[in-house]
Amino acid sequence: MSYEIYAFLANPAVLKKWKERFPSVAVYYLREDLGLVPPIGGLGLGLRQHLPPELKSAEELPKAWGEEASQGCTVAFITASYYADMGGQHAWVWRNRQLVLDGGDIDEALRLLGVEAEAGKDEFDTVGLGRFRKSETWAAAAVIDEIVRGFDDPIPALIEALRYEGTFAIQERVRSHAAGALAERGTAAEAAIPALVQTIKTDPEYGVRLSSASALGSLGPKGAEALRLLLHTIGDEDRWGVVHSLGKMGPLGAVAVSELVKVLKSDPDWKLRQAAAEALGRIGLDARAAVPALIRALRDENEHVRYHAIQSLGIMGPYARDAIPALKKALRDKYSEARKAAAEALKSVQGADGSQATPPAGPTSIRGFLKRVQNALRAKKK
């Protein structure tokens, strides 16, 4: 996992005054007494025009502005960059144009801004600086925050933000973030479905289209139906996101089982076939009509497709008993992970004791079925 941020921190009242000089500045409100502004987008362009040429390097520009902007207040500039266990962080704080922290850590800067750590948290986590992992995402979130601020119902504003064409450096991320914000509202954002569908069909940026497909997967049955219809009308590049989103919906994705089966059987792109095999398993027992197609997929030329088909058959349990011969053959698959998956799938499909299990009568949930399998395995160990 990676994390990267560079941003100014100050009281929102201070940051609002920056807009008088740089109108395109957008503030992200961490809380009522603390706001965040990355020096990219509107602020970055403004500072390069405002500050002397000799202060325009990536290192000198924010420090020069931090000192100037701290007249009568406290301003911090923080940077952090981590990849896995490697990286570091630095923070500078100015108070009334005096440098009071030179390259310290972010928690210390937050304390100088008046932040008190909550119980069990450090200052960083107290204000939520881990919410986003990239400065560009923080900048996009700040734009969205400004767009929806003051609206009792933010959904129309977020729908409009799907067409955002403002600051070039972050416009793609703003549109993606708008889709994500709609997803967070769940079925309350059903009115956004037509706009999200249109975005998937027309937005020039793949990341925005992918975020919009993911958002549809959070909008309940109507979102699932929209995703199903999209499989018939969009290009190959965007079908993966739609298939993946249907799988994430679990049983709600069952509306598209026949379409997913068609992808699994005949799509020339193995990544799409893999996604379809995985999605059918995530939909669960409501996708048990796909068992014949999953059995056929055990002969797929791609090892990843075979692996996910095996896993999905295991999830179907006794409903996949017709797969037992093919699963036994998969125990000799040349892909080692497929062999391991086949062994586990057989335990689920034919029962913990190796006998052929019978599907439970009546409707059942995947959670309940898997719990019964786990209990049977524990009983065998005892």
C-alpha positions as a Markdown table, in Angstrom:
| # | Residue | x | y | z |
|---|---|---|---|---|
| 1 | Met | 0.0 | 0.0 | 0.0 |
| 2 | Ser | 1.2 | 3.5 | -0.7 |
| 3 | Tyr | 0.3 | 6.9 | 0.8 |
| 4 | Glu | 1.3 | 10.3 | -0.5 |
| 5 | Ile | 0.1 | 13.8 | 0.6 |
| 6 | Tyr | 1.4 | 17.3 | 0.4 |
| 7 | Ala | -1.0 | 20.0 | 1.7 |
| 8 | Phe | -1.5 | 23.2 | 3.7 |
| 9 | Leu | -3.4 | 23.0 | 7.0 |
| 10 | Ala | -5.0 | 26.0 | 8.8 |
| 11 | Asn | -8.2 | 27.2 | 10.3 |
| 12 | Pro | -11.0 | 27.2 | 7.6 |
| 13 | Ala | -11.5 | 31.0 | 8.2 |
| 14 | Val | -7.9 | 31.5 | 7.2 |
| 15 | Leu | -8.2 | 29.3 | 4.1 |
| 16 | Lys | -11.3 | 31.0 | 3.0 |
| 17 | Lys | -9.4 | 34.3 | 2.8 |
| 18 | Trp | -7.0 | 32.6 | 0.3 |
| 19 | Lys | -9.9 | 32.5 | -2.2 |
| 20 | Glu | -10.0 | 36.3 | -2.3 |
| 21 | Arg | -6.6 | 36.1 | -4.0 |
| 22 | Phe | -7.0 | 32.7 | -5.7 |
| 23 | Pro | -10.7 | 32.2 | -6.5 |
| 24 | Ser | -10.3 | 28.6 | -7.6 |
| 25 | Val | -9.0 | 27.4 | -4.3 |
| 26 | Ala | -11.1 | 24.6 | -2.8 |
| 27 | Val | -11.0 | 23.8 | 0.9 |
| 28 | Tyr | -11.5 | 20.3 | 2.4 |
| 29 | Tyr | -13.0 | 20.6 | 5.9 |
| 30 | Leu | -11.3 | 18.0 | 8.1 |
| 31 | Arg | -13.5 | 19.4 | 10.9 |
| 32 | Glu | -14.9 | 22.8 | 11.9 |
| 33 | Asp | -11.6 | 24.2 | 13.1 |
| 34 | Leu | -9.3 | 22.6 | 10.5 |
| 35 | Gly | -9.2 | 22.7 | 6.8 |
| 36 | Leu | -6.8 | 21.3 | 4.1 |
| 37 | Val | -5.7 | 22.6 | 0.8 |
| 38 | Pro | -3.3 | 20.8 | -1.5 |
| 39 | Pro | -1.0 | 23.2 | -3.5 |
| 40 | Ile | -2.2 | 21.8 | -6.8 |
| 41 | Gly | -5.0 | 22.8 | -9.1 |
| 42 | Gly | -6.2 | 26.3 | -8.5 |
| 43 | Leu | -3.9 | 27.1 | -5.6 |
| 44 | Gly | -0.8 | 25.7 | -7.4 |
| 45 | Leu | -1.4 | 27.8 | -10.5 |
| 46 | Gly | -2.1 | 30.9 | -8.4 |
| 47 | Leu | 1.0 | 30.7 | -6.3 |
| 48 | Arg | 3.2 | 30.3 | -9.4 |
| 49 | Gln | 1.8 | 33.6 | -10.7 |
| 50 | His | 1.9 | 35.3 | -7.3 |
| 51 | Leu | 5.4 | 34.4 | -6.0 |
| 52 | Pro | 8.7 | 35.6 | -7.4 |
| 53 | Pro | 10.3 | 33.4 | -10.1 |
| 54 | Glu | 13.1 | 32.4 | -7.8 |
| 55 | Leu | 10.6 | 30.8 | -5.4 |
| 56 | Lys | 8.8 | 28.6 | -7.8 |
| 57 | Ser | 10.5 | 25.3 | -7.2 |
| 58 | Ala | 8.5 | 22.4 | -5.7 |
| 59 | Glu | 10.3 | 22.9 | -2.4 |
| 60 | Glu | 10.5 | 26.6 | -2.1 |
| 61 | Leu | 7.0 | 27.6 | -3.3 |
| 62 | Pro | 4.9 | 26.1 | -0.4 |
| 63 | Lys | 7.4 | 27.4 | 2.2 |
| 64 | Ala | 7.4 | 30.9 | 0.8 |
| 65 | Trp | 3.6 | 30.9 | 0.8 |
| 66 | Gly | 3.3 | 29.3 | 4.3 |
| 67 | Glu | 5.4 | 32.1 | 5.7 |
| 68 | Glu | 3.5 | 34.9 | 3.9 |
| 69 | Ala | 0.0 | 33.5 | 4.6 |
| 70 | Ser | 0.7 | 33.0 | 8.4 |
| 71 | Gln | 0.4 | 36.7 | 9.1 |
| 72 | Gly | -1.8 | 36.9 | 12.2 |
| 73 | Cys | -2.5 | 33.1 | 12.2 |
| 74 | Thr | -0.9 | 29.6 | 12.2 |
| 75 | Val | -0.3 | 27.8 | 8.9 |
| 76 | Ala | 1.2 | 24.3 | 8.4 |
| 77 | Phe | 2.5 | 22.6 | 5.4 |
| 78 | Ile | 2.8 | 18.8 | 5.5 |
| 79 | Thr | 4.3 | 16.1 | 3.3 |
| 80 | Ala | 4.3 | 12.3 | 3.6 |
| 81 | Ser | 5.2 | 9.6 | 1.1 |
| 82 | Tyr | 5.2 | 5.9 | 2.0 |
| 83 | Tyr | 5.3 | 2.8 | -0.1 |
| 84 | Ala | 5.0 | -0.4 | 2.0 |
| 85 | Asp | 7.4 | 0.2 | 4.9 |
| 86 | Met | 9.6 | 2.8 | 3.1 |
| 87 | Gly | 9.1 | 6.6 | 3.1 |
| 88 | Gly | 9.0 | 9.5 | 5.5 |
| 89 | Gln | 7.1 | 12.6 | 6.5 |
| 90 | His | 7.9 | 16.3 | 7.2 |
| 91 | Ala | 6.0 | 19.2 | 8.5 |
| 92 | Trp | 6.6 | 23.0 | 8.7 |
| 93 | Val | 4.6 | 25.4 | 10.8 |
| 94 | Trp | 4.6 | 29.2 | 10.7 |
| 95 | Arg | 3.0 | 31.4 | 13.2 |
| 96 | Asn | 2.7 | 35.1 | 12.5 |
| 97 | Arg | 5.4 | 34.7 | 9.8 |
| 98 | Gln | 7.8 | 33.0 | 12.1 |
| 99 | Leu | 8.9 | 29.4 | 11.5 |
| 100 | Val | 8.0 | 27.4 | 14.7 |
| 101 | Leu | 8.4 | 23.9 | 13.3 |
| 102 | Asp | 11.1 | 23.0 | 10.7 |
| 103 | Gly | 10.7 | 19.6 | 9.2 |
| 104 | Gly | 9.1 | 17.9 | 12.2 |
| 105 | Asp | 6.4 | 15.2 | 12.2 |
| 106 | Ile | 2.8 | 15.7 | 11.2 |
| 107 | Asp | 1.4 | 15.0 | 14.7 |
| 108 | Glu | 3.6 | 17.8 | 16.1 |
| 109 | Ala | 2.3 | 20.2 | 13.4 |
| 110 | Leu | -1.3 | 19.2 | 14.3 |
| 111 | Arg | -0.7 | 19.9 | 18.0 |
| 112 | Leu | 0.6 | 23.4 | 17.1 |
| 113 | Leu | -2.7 | 23.9 | 15.2 |
| 114 | Gly | -4.6 | 23.1 | 18.3 |
| 115 | Val | -5.5 | 19.4 | 17.7 |
| 116 | Glu | -5.8 | 17.2 | 20.7 |
| 117 | Ala | -5.5 | 13.4 | 20.1 |
| 118 | Glu | -8.6 | 11.4 | 20.8 |
| 119 | Ala | -8.3 | 8.4 | 23.1 |
| 120 | Gly | -6.5 | 5.5 | 21.3 |
| 121 | Lys | -5.6 | 7.7 | 18.4 |
| 122 | Asp | -2.7 | 10.0 | 17.4 |
| 123 | Glu | -3.4 | 13.4 | 16.0 |
| 124 | Phe | -3.1 | 12.2 | 12.4 |
| 125 | Asp | -5.9 | 9.7 | 12.8 |
| 126 | Thr | -8.0 | 12.1 | 15.0 |
| 127 | Val | -8.4 | 14.5 | 12.1 |
| 128 | Gly | -8.8 | 11.8 | 9.5 |
| 129 | Leu | -5.7 | 12.4 | 7.4 |
| 130 | Gly | -5.7 | 8.7 | 6.3 |
| 131 | Arg | -9.1 | 9.0 | 4.6 |
| 132 | Phe | -7.5 | 9.5 | 1.1 |
| 133 | Arg | -4.2 | 8.3 | -0.1 |
| 134 | Lys | -3.2 | 10.8 | -2.7 |
| 135 | Ser | -2.9 | 14.6 | -2.8 |
| 136 | Glu | -4.8 | 14.7 | -6.1 |
| 137 | Thr | -7.7 | 12.8 | -4.4 |
| 138 | Trp | -7.6 | 15.3 | -1.5 |
| 139 | Ala | -7.8 | 18.1 | -4.0 |
| 140 | Ala | -10.7 | 16.5 | -5.8 |
| 141 | Ala | -12.5 | 15.9 | -2.5 |
| 142 | Ala | -12.0 | 19.5 | -1.7 |
| 143 | Val | -13.7 | 20.5 | -4.9 |
| 144 | Ile | -16.6 | 18.2 | -4.3 |
| 145 | Asp | -16.8 | 19.4 | -0.7 |
| 146 | Glu | -17.2 | 22.9 | -2.0 |
| 147 | Ile | -19.8 | 21.9 | -4.7 |
| 148 | Val | -22.1 | 20.2 | -2.2 |
| 149 | Arg | -21.7 | 22.6 | 0.8 |
| 150 | Gly | -24.9 | 24.4 | 1.6 |
| 151 | Phe | -27.2 | 21.9 | -0.2 |
| 152 | Asp | -29.8 | 20.1 | 1.9 |
| 153 | Asp | -29.8 | 17.4 | -0.8 |
| 154 | Pro | -26.3 | 17.1 | -2.3 |
| 155 | Ile | -27.3 | 14.4 | -4.9 |
| 156 | Pro | -28.3 | 16.9 | -7.7 |
| 157 | Ala | -25.0 | 18.7 | -7.2 |
| 158 | Leu | -23.0 | 15.4 | -7.3 |
| 159 | Ile | -24.8 | 14.4 | -10.5 |
| 160 | Glu | -23.7 | 17.8 | -12.0 |
| 161 | Ala | -20.2 | 17.1 | -10.8 |
| 162 | Leu | -20.0 | 14.0 | -13.0 |
| 163 | Arg | -19.6 | 16.5 | -15.8 |
| 164 | Tyr | -17.0 | 18.6 | -14.0 |
| 165 | Glu | -14.5 | 20.3 | -16.4 |
| 166 | Gly | -12.7 | 22.7 | -14.1 |
| 167 | Thr | -9.0 | 22.6 | -13.1 |
| 168 | Phe | -7.3 | 20.4 | -15.7 |
| 169 | Ala | -4.9 | 18.8 | -13.3 |
| 170 | Ile | -7.7 | 17.2 | -11.2 |
| 171 | Gln | -10.8 | 17.2 | -13.3 |
| 172 | Glu | -10.8 | 13.5 | -13.9 |
| 173 | Arg | -10.4 | 12.8 | -10.2 |
| 174 | Val | -13.2 | 15.2 | -9.4 |
| 175 | Arg | -15.6 | 13.3 | -11.6 |
| 176 | Ser | -14.4 | 10.0 | -10.1 |
| 177 | His | -14.9 | 11.4 | -6.6 |
| 178 | Ala | -18.4 | 12.5 | -7.5 |
| 179 | Ala | -19.3 | 9.0 | -8.5 |
| 180 | Gly | -17.8 | 7.6 | -5.3 |
| 181 | Ala | -19.7 | 10.2 | -3.2 |
| 182 | Leu | -22.9 | 9.0 | -4.9 |
| 183 | Ala | -22.1 | 5.4 | -4.1 |
| 184 | Glu | -21.7 | 6.3 | -0.4 |
| 185 | Arg | -25.3 | 7.4 | -0.4 |
| 186 | Gly | -26.6 | 4.0 | -1.5 |
| 187 | Thr | -30.1 | 3.6 | -2.7 |
| 188 | Ala | -30.8 | 7.2 | -1.7 |
| 189 | Ala | -28.9 | 8.2 | -4.8 |
| 190 | Glu | -31.0 | 6.1 | -7.3 |
| 191 | Ala | -31.8 | 9.4 | -9.1 |
| 192 | Ala | -28.2 | 9.4 | -10.3 |
| 193 | Ile | -28.5 | 6.1 | -12.2 |
| 194 | Pro | -29.2 | 7.7 | -15.6 |
| 195 | Ala | -26.3 | 10.1 | -15.2 |
| 196 | Leu | -23.9 | 7.3 | -14.1 |
| 197 | Val | -24.9 | 5.2 | -17.1 |
| 198 | Gln | -24.3 | 8.1 | -19.4 |
| 199 | Thr | -20.9 | 8.7 | -17.8 |
| 200 | Ile | -19.9 | 5.1 | -18.4 |
| 201 | Lys | -20.9 | 5.4 | -22.0 |
| 202 | Thr | -19.3 | 8.8 | -22.8 |
| 203 | Asp | -16.7 | 10.0 | -20.3 |
| 204 | Pro | -13.2 | 10.1 | -22.0 |
| 205 | Glu | -11.4 | 8.8 | -19.0 |
| 206 | Tyr | -11.4 | 5.1 | -18.1 |
| 207 | Gly | -10.9 | 5.9 | -14.3 |
| 208 | Val | -14.1 | 7.9 | -14.3 |
| 209 | Arg | -16.1 | 5.2 | -16.2 |
| 210 | Leu | -14.8 | 2.6 | -13.7 |
| 211 | Ser | -15.7 | 4.6 | -10.7 |
| 212 | Ser | -19.2 | 5.1 | -12.2 |
| 213 | Ala | -19.7 | 1.4 | -12.7 |
| 214 | Ser | -18.6 | 0.8 | -9.1 |
| 215 | Ala | -21.1 | 3.4 | -8.0 |
| 216 | Leu | -24.0 | 1.7 | -9.8 |
| 217 | Gly | -23.1 | -1.4 | -7.8 |
| 218 | Ser | -24.0 | 0.4 | -4.6 |
| 219 | Leu | -27.4 | 1.6 | -5.7 |
| 220 | Gly | -29.5 | -1.5 | -5.1 |
| 221 | Pro | -31.6 | -3.5 | -7.5 |
| 222 | Lys | -32.0 | -0.6 | -9.9 |
| 223 | Gly | -28.3 | -0.2 | -10.1 |
| 224 | Ala | -27.9 | -4.0 | -10.8 |
| 225 | Glu | -30.4 | -3.8 | -13.6 |
| 226 | Ala | -28.5 | -0.8 | -15.1 |
| 227 | Leu | -25.3 | -2.7 | -15.0 |
| 228 | Arg | -26.9 | -5.7 | -16.7 |
| 229 | Leu | -28.2 | -3.6 | -19.5 |
| 230 | Leu | -24.7 | -1.9 | -19.9 |
| 231 | Leu | -23.2 | -5.3 | -20.7 |
| 232 | His | -25.0 | -5.2 | -24.0 |
| 233 | Thr | -24.2 | -1.6 | -24.9 |
| 234 | Ile | -20.6 | -0.7 | -23.9 |
| 235 | Gly | -17.2 | -1.5 | -25.4 |
| 236 | Asp | -14.9 | -4.3 | -24.2 |
| 237 | Glu | -12.7 | -1.9 | -22.2 |
| 238 | Asp | -15.5 | -1.1 | -19.8 |
| 239 | Arg | -17.1 | -4.4 | -19.4 |
| 240 | Trp | -14.6 | -5.6 | -16.8 |
| 241 | Gly | -15.8 | -2.8 | -14.4 |
| 242 | Val | -19.4 | -3.7 | -15.0 |
| 243 | Val | -18.8 | -7.4 | -14.4 |
| 244 | His | -16.8 | -6.8 | -11.3 |
| 245 | Ser | -19.4 | -4.4 | -9.9 |
| 246 | Leu | -22.2 | -7.1 | -10.4 |
| 247 | Gly | -20.1 | -9.5 | -8.4 |
| 248 | Lys | -19.6 | -7.1 | -5.6 |
| 249 | Met | -23.4 | -6.8 | -5.3 |
| 250 | Gly | -23.7 | -10.4 | -4.1 |
| 251 | Pro | -27.2 | -11.8 | -4.5 |
| 252 | Leu | -28.5 | -8.6 | -6.1 |
| 253 | Gly | -26.2 | -9.3 | -9.0 |
| 254 | Ala | -28.3 | -12.4 | -9.8 |
| 255 | Val | -30.3 | -10.4 | -12.3 |
| 256 | Ala | -27.3 | -10.6 | -14.7 |
| 257 | Val | -26.5 | -14.3 | -14.3 |
| 258 | Ser | -27.3 | -15.2 | -17.9 |
| 259 | Glu | -25.2 | -12.3 | -19.2 |
| 260 | Leu | -22.3 | -13.3 | -17.0 |
| 261 | Val | -22.6 | -16.9 | -18.2 |
| 262 | Lys | -22.4 | -15.7 | -21.8 |
| 263 | Val | -19.2 | -13.7 | -20.9 |
| 264 | Leu | -17.7 | -16.8 | -19.2 |
| 265 | Lys | -18.4 | -19.0 | -22.1 |
| 266 | Ser | -17.4 | -17.0 | -25.1 |
| 267 | Asp | -15.6 | -13.7 | -24.3 |
| 268 | Pro | -12.2 | -13.7 | -26.1 |
| 269 | Asp | -10.6 | -11.7 | -23.2 |
| 270 | Trp | -9.5 | -14.0 | -20.4 |
| 271 | Lys | -9.6 | -11.2 | -17.9 |
| 272 | Leu | -13.3 | -10.8 | -18.6 |
| 273 | Arg | -13.9 | -14.5 | -18.4 |
| 274 | Gln | -12.0 | -14.6 | -15.1 |
| 275 | Ala | -14.1 | -11.7 | -13.8 |
| 276 | Ala | -17.3 | -13.4 | -14.8 |
| 277 | Ala | -16.3 | -16.7 | -13.0 |
| 278 | Glu | -15.4 | -14.8 | -9.9 |
| 279 | Ala | -18.6 | -12.7 | -10.0 |
| 280 | Leu | -20.8 | -15.7 | -10.2 |
| 281 | Gly | -19.2 | -17.1 | -7.1 |
| 282 | Arg | -19.7 | -13.8 | -5.3 |
| 283 | Ile | -23.3 | -13.7 | -6.3 |
| 284 | Gly | -23.5 | -17.1 | -4.5 |
| 285 | Leu | -26.3 | -19.6 | -4.5 |
| 286 | Asp | -28.5 | -17.3 | -6.5 |
| 287 | Ala | -26.2 | -18.0 | -9.4 |
| 288 | Arg | -26.4 | -21.8 | -9.2 |
| 289 | Ala | -27.9 | -21.9 | -12.7 |
| 290 | Ala | -24.4 | -21.1 | -13.8 |
| 291 | Val | -22.9 | -24.4 | -12.6 |
| 292 | Pro | -22.8 | -26.0 | -16.1 |
| 293 | Ala | -20.9 | -23.0 | -17.4 |
| 294 | Leu | -18.5 | -23.1 | -14.5 |
| 295 | Ile | -17.9 | -26.8 | -15.0 |
| 296 | Arg | -17.1 | -26.0 | -18.7 |
| 297 | Ala | -14.7 | -23.2 | -17.5 |
| 298 | Leu | -12.5 | -25.8 | -15.8 |
| 299 | Arg | -11.3 | -26.6 | -19.3 |
| 300 | Asp | -10.5 | -23.0 | -20.0 |
| 301 | Glu | -7.0 | -22.4 | -21.5 |
| 302 | Asn | -6.3 | -19.7 | -18.9 |
| 303 | Glu | -5.3 | -20.8 | -15.4 |
| 304 | His | -6.8 | -17.8 | -13.7 |
| 305 | Val | -10.2 | -18.5 | -15.3 |
| 306 | Arg | -10.0 | -22.1 | -14.2 |
| 307 | Tyr | -9.0 | -21.1 | -10.6 |
| 308 | His | -11.9 | -18.8 | -10.1 |
| 309 | Ala | -14.4 | -21.2 | -11.7 |
| 310 | Ile | -13.2 | -23.9 | -9.2 |
| 311 | Gln | -13.6 | -21.4 | -6.3 |
| 312 | Ser | -17.1 | -20.5 | -7.4 |
| 313 | Leu | -18.1 | -24.1 | -7.7 |
| 314 | Gly | -17.0 | -24.6 | -4.2 |
| 315 | Ile | -19.2 | -21.8 | -3.1 |
| 316 | Met | -22.2 | -23.5 | -4.8 |
| 317 | Gly | -21.6 | -26.5 | -2.5 |
| 318 | Pro | -24.1 | -29.4 | -3.1 |
| 319 | Tyr | -25.7 | -27.5 | -5.9 |
| 320 | Ala | -22.5 | -28.2 | -7.9 |
| 321 | Arg | -22.5 | -31.9 | -7.3 |
| 322 | Asp | -22.4 | -32.4 | -11.1 |
| 323 | Ala | -19.0 | -30.8 | -11.0 |
| 324 | Ile | -17.4 | -33.6 | -8.8 |
| 325 | Pro | -15.8 | -35.5 | -11.7 |
| 326 | Ala | -14.4 | -32.3 | -13.2 |
| 327 | Leu | -13.1 | -31.1 | -9.8 |
| 328 | Lys | -11.4 | -34.4 | -9.2 |
| 329 | Lys | -9.7 | -34.0 | -12.6 |
| 330 | Ala | -8.7 | -30.5 | -11.5 |
| 331 | Leu | -6.7 | -32.0 | -8.7 |
| 332 | Arg | -4.1 | -32.6 | -11.4 |
| 333 | Asp | -4.3 | -29.1 | -12.9 |
| 334 | Lys | -0.9 | -27.8 | -14.0 |
| 335 | Tyr | -1.6 | -24.6 | -12.0 |
| 336 | Ser | -0.8 | -25.4 | -8.3 |
| 337 | Glu | -3.3 | -22.8 | -6.9 |
| 338 | Ala | -6.1 | -24.5 | -9.0 |
| 339 | Arg | -5.2 | -27.9 | -7.5 |
| 340 | Lys | -5.5 | -26.4 | -4.0 |
| 341 | Ala | -8.8 | -24.8 | -4.8 |
| 342 | Ala | -10.1 | -28.0 | -6.3 |
| 343 | Ala | -9.3 | -29.9 | -3.1 |
| 344 | Glu | -11.2 | -27.3 | -1.0 |
| 345 | Ala | -14.1 | -27.2 | -3.5 |
| 346 | Leu | -14.5 | -30.9 | -3.3 |
| 347 | Lys | -14.9 | -30.8 | 0.5 |
| 348 | Ser | -17.7 | -28.3 | 0.0 |
| 349 | Val | -19.4 | -30.0 | -2.9 |
| 350 | Gln | -19.3 | -33.6 | -1.8 |
| 351 | Gly | -19.4 | -33.1 | 1.9 |
| 352 | Ala | -16.7 | -33.1 | 4.6 |
| 353 | Asp | -16.7 | -36.9 | 4.8 |
| 354 | Gly | -16.3 | -37.4 | 1.1 |
| 355 | Ser | -19.9 | -38.5 | 0.5 |
| 356 | Gln | -22.1 | -36.8 | -2.1 |
| 357 | Ala | -24.1 | -34.1 | -0.3 |
| 358 | Thr | -27.7 | -33.2 | -1.1 |
| 359 | Pro | -28.7 | -29.6 | -1.7 |
| 360 | Pro | -30.8 | -28.3 | 1.2 |
| 361 | Ala | -34.6 | -28.1 | 0.5 |
| 362 | Gly | -36.0 | -24.7 | -0.1 |
| 363 | Pro | -34.2 | -21.3 | -0.3 |
| 364 | Thr | -31.0 | -20.9 | 1.6 |
| 365 | Ser | -28.4 | -18.3 | 2.1 |
| 366 | Ile | -24.7 | -18.6 | 1.1 |
| 367 | Arg | -23.7 | -17.5 | 4.6 |
| 368 | Gly | -25.8 | -20.2 | 6.2 |
| 369 | Phe | -24.6 | -22.9 | 3.8 |
| 370 | Leu | -20.9 | -22.1 | 4.3 |
| 371 | Lys | -21.5 | -22.1 | 8.1 |
| 372 | Arg | -22.9 | -25.6 | 7.9 |
| 373 | Val | -19.8 | -26.7 | 5.8 |
| 374 | Gln | -17.5 | -25.2 | 8.3 |
| 375 | Asn | -19.3 | -26.9 | 11.2 |
| 376 | Ala | -19.0 | -30.2 | 9.4 |
| 377 | Leu | -15.3 | -29.8 | 8.9 |
| 378 | Arg | -14.8 | -28.9 | 12.5 |
| 379 | Ala | -16.7 | -32.0 | 13.6 |
| 380 | Lys | -14.5 | -34.2 | 11.4 |
| 381 | Lys | -11.4 | -32.8 | 13.0 |
| 382 | Lys | -12.7 | -33.6 | 16.4 |
